[in-house]
């Protein structure tokens, strides 16, 4: 399959029931077109699970690699919403950096 959002979502939907069985969920965020990395967010029980990194790499990433060979990797994106002086600040964490987006 090609590296497209719909194909990634299809691939994730096939592994989602296994993640949901443990009380978690996986959500597609976006594809980094220049690097061919897929960004996902893990939620539910996955947010506090010590095995979530293994789920990401050995479960989700391996499934996407199997279905979409053009993908170079999967990145977990975490986000928090804070308010500061009536501004909405979204904090995105990916890899080892934090990106601040004010709205």
ZIHUGI-V445625 format. One record per residue. N is the residue number from 1. PHI is phi in degrees with one decimal (NA if undefined). NEAR is the number of other ideal C-beta (glycine too) atoms within 12 Angstrom. Layout:
n = <N N>
phi = <PHI PHI>
near = <NEAR NEAR>
//
This chain:
n = <1 2 3 4 5 6 7 8 9 10 11 12 13 14 15 16 17 18 19 20 21 22 23 24 25 26 27 28 29 30 31 32 33 34 35 36 37 38 39 40 41 42 43 44 45 46 47 48 49 50 51 52 53 54 55 56 57 58 59 60 61 62 63 64 65 66 67 68 69 70 71 72 73 74 75 76 77 78 79 80 81 82 83 84 85 86 87 88 89 90 91 92 93 94 95 96 97 98 99 100 101 102 103>
phi = <NA -77.4 -81.9 -129.9 -58.1 -65.8 -70.8 -65.1 -61.7 -61.6 -63.0 -64.5 -66.2 -78.1 -98.2 -55.0 -59.0 -70.1 -71.4 -66.0 -62.4 -98.9 89.7 -110.4 -152.2 -123.6 -131.5 -70.5 -107.1 -171.0 -111.9 -79.1 -60.5 -73.1 -103.5 62.9 -96.6 -100.8 -103.7 -132.1 -121.3 -99.0 -137.6 65.8 -63.7 -65.8 -67.4 -115.1 -89.1 -67.4 -93.6 -64.0 -65.0 -70.0 -59.5 -64.2 -81.8 -87.9 -101.8 -66.4 -62.9 -61.7 -64.1 -67.1 -59.1 -63.7 -83.6 -131.9 -60.3 -72.9 -70.1 -94.8 163.4 -124.8 -115.2 -85.9 -110.9 -108.8 -144.0 -130.0 -114.6 -122.8 -116.3 -145.4 52.0 66.2 -105.0 -90.0 -118.1 -101.4 -108.6 -108.3 -114.3 -147.9 51.6 -125.9 -130.9 -118.5 -114.2 -99.9 -127.7 -100.8 -131.2>
near = <20 16 28 21 22 16 23 37 25 20 33 35 22 22 33 28 15 20 32 20 15 21 17 29 27 39 27 28 25 24 29 22 15 8 18 23 27 39 35 42 30 38 24 20 19 31 22 14 21 10 18 28 17 17 34 31 20 18 33 41 30 21 31 39 25 16 27 31 15 20 33 19 25 41 32 34 29 27 25 18 15 16 13 13 8 9 13 16 19 20 20 22 18 24 17 8 12 16 18 17 15 15 12>
//
